[in-house]
Amino acid sequence: MNWLDLVGWAGSAVLVWSLLQSRVLRLRALNLVGSVVLIGYNAAIGVWPMVGLNVVLAAINIWYLRGMLVTRHDEKTYQVVEVGVGDQFLAHTLRLHAADIARFNPDFHWDPDASGCSAFLVVTADEVVGVVLSHAEAPGVAQIDLDYVTPKFRDFTPGEFVYRRSHLFTERGFHRVVSPPRMIAPYYHRLGFRPEGDSYVLDLPASSTPPSA
């Protein structure tokens, strides 16, 4: 086997590996890499139909990657839907992803009867991509109990759309939001939170409306 054959096998391996990814952004990126490698390999050995096929695959991946990267912070693409803390669909979502939630939020405990509880689903079209749950930890302090992203969207930060809408917290009388302690792979430093102990803290602007009862 010569070095050119190794390149071809490597490109094929990357292409297959990409199809095993649950994260949609990673799938597209790896698929693009595999397609580009196979374009070079098939061009070198003169298999032009396979060159054409991989050129098309690369173009499709670039199209989807561009769309994902352009809209990853777009509030028209991702919406925040507040649901009741006892909502059955919320309970179903938490049960469905319980094992994955425990991996990234080992201290997660949700008590919907706790004081000042709120529940938000982040959705794109009709698909749930994230869940944010919180309760009132102290006067003016909202403690995030869960900030979870479904595996498909793990390369994105959908929770940001909840924190961008500071009125979701300030209208309830909160002036500070605290991230879950000991959360695995936190991303809050990218959203304006500051580290404090084993959590991150976001100080909110003052609300112009009185807190809801």
Beta strands, then each sheet from edge to edge (+ up, - down):
strand 1: 79-83
strand 2: 118-124
strand 3: 127-138
strand 4: 141-149
strand 5: 176-178
strand 6: 194-196
strand 7: 199-203
sheet 1: 1+ 2- 3+ 4- 5- 7+ 6-
end
